[in-house]
Amino acid sequence: MIESNEKLELLDRINRALDEIRPHLNGDGGDIELVDVTDDMIVMVKWIGNCEFCSMSAMTMRAGVEQTIKDKLPEINGVMAVNGYYK
């Protein structure tokens, strides 16, 4: 189980990684929100705006979101959307 302070720091680092992707998503009228990170180091996100129903969400998740997060935080095992096309 991730300790409270450790989890807060991890969530902050994940959000900073997501900040690198957000401008590209915002340009298409969408965004991504960090929901949580599980004890097995799976990042849970929520697509917002146009990204929620975009048929390219799965590709964006793998090639953009997941890759960026894993590059910055190698301890992360995966990223999963809680809504939209990529579940």
C-alpha positions as CSV (number, residue, x, y, z in Angstrom):
1,M,0.0,0.0,0.0
2,I,1.3,3.5,-0.9
3,E,1.8,5.7,2.1
4,S,-0.2,9.0,2.2
5,N,2.7,11.4,1.7
6,E,4.3,9.2,-0.9
7,K,1.0,9.0,-2.8
8,L,0.6,12.8,-2.7
9,E,4.1,13.2,-4.2
10,L,3.4,10.6,-6.8
11,L,0.1,12.2,-7.8
12,D,1.9,15.6,-8.1
13,R,4.6,14.0,-10.4
14,I,1.9,12.4,-12.5
15,N,0.0,15.7,-12.9
16,R,3.3,17.4,-14.0
17,A,3.7,14.7,-16.7
18,L,0.1,15.2,-17.8
19,D,0.8,19.0,-18.0
20,E,3.1,18.2,-20.9
21,I,0.2,16.6,-22.8
22,R,-2.6,18.9,-21.9
23,P,-1.8,21.7,-24.5
24,H,-2.2,19.2,-27.3
25,L,-5.5,17.9,-25.9
26,N,-6.8,21.5,-25.2
27,G,-6.1,22.4,-28.8
28,D,-8.7,19.8,-29.9
29,G,-11.2,20.9,-27.2
30,G,-10.4,18.2,-24.7
31,D,-8.4,17.5,-21.6
32,I,-7.5,14.7,-19.2
33,E,-8.0,14.6,-15.4
34,L,-6.0,12.5,-13.0
35,V,-8.4,10.4,-10.9
36,D,-6.1,8.2,-8.8
37,V,-3.2,5.8,-8.8
38,T,-3.7,2.3,-7.5
39,D,-1.5,0.3,-5.2
40,D,-0.4,-1.7,-8.3
41,M,0.8,1.6,-9.8
42,I,-1.9,1.9,-12.4
43,V,-2.8,5.5,-13.2
44,M,-6.5,6.2,-13.5
45,V,-7.5,9.1,-15.7
46,K,-10.7,10.6,-17.0
47,W,-11.1,12.0,-20.5
48,I,-12.8,15.4,-20.6
49,G,-14.5,17.4,-23.4
50,N,-13.9,16.2,-27.0
51,C,-11.4,13.6,-25.8
52,E,-14.2,11.7,-24.0
53,F,-15.8,10.5,-27.2
54,C,-12.9,10.7,-29.6
55,S,-12.2,7.6,-31.6
56,M,-8.5,8.4,-31.4
57,S,-8.5,8.2,-27.5
58,A,-7.0,4.7,-27.4
59,M,-4.1,5.8,-29.7
60,T,-3.6,9.0,-27.7
61,M,-3.6,7.0,-24.5
62,R,-0.9,4.6,-25.6
63,A,1.3,6.9,-27.7
64,G,0.9,10.1,-25.7
65,V,-0.4,9.8,-22.2
66,E,1.0,6.4,-21.2
67,Q,4.3,6.9,-22.8
68,T,4.8,10.4,-21.3
69,I,3.9,9.2,-17.8
70,K,6.1,6.1,-18.0
71,D,9.0,8.2,-19.3
72,K,8.8,10.5,-16.3
73,L,7.7,7.8,-13.8
74,P,9.2,4.4,-14.7
75,E,7.6,2.8,-11.6
76,I,4.1,3.2,-13.3
77,N,2.8,-0.1,-14.7
78,G,0.0,1.4,-16.9
79,V,-2.6,4.0,-17.5
80,M,-6.3,3.4,-17.7
81,A,-9.2,5.7,-18.6
82,V,-12.3,5.4,-16.4
83,N,-14.5,6.7,-19.3
84,G,-14.4,7.1,-23.0
85,Y,-13.2,4.7,-25.7
86,Y,-10.1,3.4,-23.8
87,K,-11.1,1.3,-20.8
